[in-house]
Amino acid sequence: MNVQGVYHEGYSYLVNRRTETTSLFYLASDPAEVQELATVEPARVEAFAAWLEGHRTLEAGAVDGAPLSEADREQLEALGYVDTP
């Protein structure tokens, strides 16, 4: 997956893994995603990046470097937090 994103509290944060670029938009005032906010709101970008990286780690099967048990993984899959391989 080349592009991943997070939508939270009206913000759209996108990461293109292939080009290693990020974008941040506030959809309430910019629904067409024209006004790029990543350079204006670096703290928000950092927070979204940390959340997304945590999610990627969870998908990979480890949190804080500890592997998930099969039971934990199945439980997270049932809740929709982890995709089935």
C-alpha positions as CSV (number, residue, x, y, z in Angstrom):
1,M,0.0,0.0,0.0
2,N,1.7,3.2,-1.1
3,V,-0.7,5.7,0.4
4,Q,-2.0,5.6,4.0
5,G,-4.1,8.1,5.7
6,V,-5.8,9.2,8.9
7,Y,-9.0,11.2,9.2
8,H,-9.5,12.7,12.7
9,E,-11.4,15.7,14.0
10,G,-11.9,17.2,10.6
11,Y,-8.2,16.7,9.5
12,S,-7.0,14.5,6.7
13,Y,-3.4,13.3,7.0
14,L,-1.9,11.3,4.1
15,V,1.4,9.6,3.7
16,N,2.8,8.4,0.4
17,R,5.2,5.6,1.3
18,R,6.7,5.5,-2.2
19,T,7.6,9.2,-2.3
20,E,7.9,9.6,1.5
21,T,5.7,12.7,1.3
22,T,3.0,13.8,3.7
23,S,0.0,16.0,3.4
24,L,-2.3,17.6,5.9
25,F,-5.7,19.2,5.2
26,Y,-8.5,20.6,7.3
27,L,-11.6,19.4,5.5
28,A,-14.1,21.6,7.3
29,S,-12.7,24.7,5.6
30,D,-11.0,22.9,2.7
31,P,-13.0,19.9,1.5
32,A,-11.2,19.9,-1.9
33,E,-7.8,19.4,-0.1
34,V,-6.2,22.4,-1.8
35,Q,-4.6,24.2,1.2
36,E,-1.6,22.1,2.4
37,L,-1.1,22.5,6.2
38,A,1.8,20.2,6.9
39,T,4.3,23.0,7.1
40,V,1.9,25.2,9.1
41,E,1.0,22.6,11.7
42,P,4.1,20.4,12.2
43,A,3.0,19.3,15.7
44,R,-0.2,17.9,14.3
45,V,1.7,16.2,11.5
46,E,4.1,14.6,14.1
47,A,1.1,13.4,16.2
48,F,-0.6,11.8,13.2
49,A,2.7,10.3,12.0
50,A,3.3,8.7,15.5
51,W,-0.3,7.3,15.5
52,L,0.1,5.9,12.0
53,E,3.4,4.3,12.9
54,G,1.9,2.8,16.0
55,H,-0.9,1.3,13.8
56,R,1.6,0.0,11.3
57,T,3.5,-1.7,14.2
58,L,0.3,-3.2,15.4
59,E,-0.4,-4.6,11.9
60,A,3.0,-6.1,11.8
61,G,2.2,-8.0,15.0
62,A,4.3,-6.2,17.6
63,V,3.7,-3.5,20.2
64,D,6.7,-2.1,22.0
65,G,8.8,-4.8,20.3
66,A,6.8,-7.6,21.8
67,P,5.1,-10.1,19.4
68,L,1.4,-10.6,19.7
69,S,0.1,-14.0,20.7
70,E,-2.1,-15.7,18.2
71,A,-5.1,-15.2,20.6
72,D,-4.4,-11.5,20.9
73,R,-4.1,-11.1,17.1
74,E,-7.4,-13.0,16.6
75,Q,-9.1,-10.7,19.1
76,L,-7.7,-7.6,17.4
77,E,-8.8,-8.9,14.0
78,A,-12.3,-9.5,15.3
79,L,-12.4,-5.9,16.5
80,G,-11.2,-4.7,13.1
81,Y,-7.8,-3.4,14.3
82,V,-5.6,-5.8,12.4
83,D,-6.1,-7.0,8.8
84,T,-6.2,-10.7,8.1
85,P,-3.1,-11.6,6.1
